[in-house]
Amino acid sequence: MNIIIRKETKEDYYNTELMVMRAFFNQYGPGCNEHLLVHKLREAPEYVRDCSLVAELDGRIVGCVYVSKANVTDSDGQSHEVVTIGPVAVEPTLCYRGIGTKLMEAVIPLIKEAGYKGIVMCGEPEYYPRFGFVTCDKFDIHHSAFGNSDAFMALPLNEGFEEIHGIYAEGPVFETCEDEAELAEFNKNFPYCKAMKLAEQPLHRHRLGRISEVGRNSFKIQYWEEELPAKLKGNFYRMESEELPVVGDYVVFDMNPSGEAVIRSVCKRTNFLQRMDQAKTGMMQYMAANVDYVFIVTSLNEDYSYNRIARYASVVLAGGATPVAVLTKSDLCPNVGRYVTEVESISEKVRVHAISALYGIGLDELEEYFKPGVTVCFLGSSGAGKSTLLNALAGEEVMKTSAIRESDGEGRHTTTRRQLITLGNGVSVIDTPGMREIGMANVQGGLDDTFEDILELESRCRFSNCRHQTEPGCAIKAALADGTLSEQRYTLYKNLSLENHNNYALKKQISKWHRQMEKLSKKGLD
């Protein structure tokens, strides 16, 4: 790479600040303020402009190092001038390509030639010692906020540094970037990034990405605009299946510019969608994680199924997300209102919208879900119009579409595997392959939420163990008799509850068999 190290110009300011923001975002805490610091530092009296540098690659700012004056005050109250460096940043998608090394190799001689006695700084303790930095306790220099740590380092450059001792303090500008309102206003100048508080912070030299695709033995990580091939660290193979990464998971990983990234850990999930794979394995199938809304996409043709929407809604509610039933192709349906009313009767927790992506009908109703930082998962049968809807909402063709078969109204599979796509406005979308059936297991909470009206009726029965058959004082039978509860809805509830119970028992048995097979396999290896 032809990296050019040079001084910054005013034309670089915005691009440098954006690069700094990308480099530090979510690394040490939610979001970052280093880009605001850079913005203010240039006008601060402590800024050393002649020693500060940027790195350029093919006309793009890909790195920077800023230098400013600092002080060490001894026990007699005498102040000694030193310099500090920071922020030091490299474009995150170009790490481990020597850009940071080139910046450091250029800035250290520049500071020395300017006559400064030495550098005192806070930085990654695994990185800066290669340039000669050692911890400040070796020089009896202590940070005004935290005393000493491995991250507090110094580098002598000229004579007299060994005589400097005392309490270190950066310039006043470093204390002016903590105002959250000011930072929020400043961030409006840049593309949206989602600030996240993670147990894994600070990440130090590791990276934070999001699983965008899962193959049989491979993964893809969405890292800024790039998709990185990745593999699991060895300890994952001793974990339960639900602990493995799924699409939508945030993961901590190590970059590898010449090969696959290595996934170190999965960050704590806000929710987790799963279903029973009845047709193939009888095992739980883990669909997606960290989803805000799930669009249950059903076309108003032969694909429409009240029962299937109720199944989807129960699975979504059990997973902790909000179900949104999107009834597509409303332009082909003469009685849209009847279907909307019917789907609304499933549960008050299910939101319902009838739309036509082809003619733009009802799309404005969906805008409330497409806000920066939100993740929307699309579920539905093939041919229901998921890809067409996504393209219409995105304003561009982000997914391929296929026509449905005229013979039976069923669609051809367009999406072949789950994948996460981030749109330009900061909305993340998880598209899934078409599913005509969705098994129920371990979703009792979702069923309770979907059919809470039936649970409320059951609580009114005279007997707590009422079977709703011949017992007197049965609120379920009374509701069926006066029409406040439809026979169709009650039958669906009973069938789904029975299926959930039976499949959950099957899941536990399969898990037991799986553990037994693992033990036998290990004994064979021993």
PyMOL commands that set and color helices and strands:
alter all, ss='L'
color gray80, all
select helices_A, chain A and resi 10-24+34-41+49-51+92-94+99-113+128-131+136-139+161-163+172-175+180-187+234-238+241-243+306-319+330-332+336-344+363-369+386-394+444-450+452-458+475-482+487-525
alter helices_A, ss='H'
color red, helices_A
select strands_A, chain A and resi 3-6+53-57+60-73+79-90+118-122+134-135+141-143+152-156+166-169+207-214+219-223+226-232+250-254+261-266+272-276+284-289+293-299+322-328+351-354+375-380+419-422+428-431
alter strands_A, ss='S'
color yellow, strands_A
deselect
rebuild
show_as cartoon
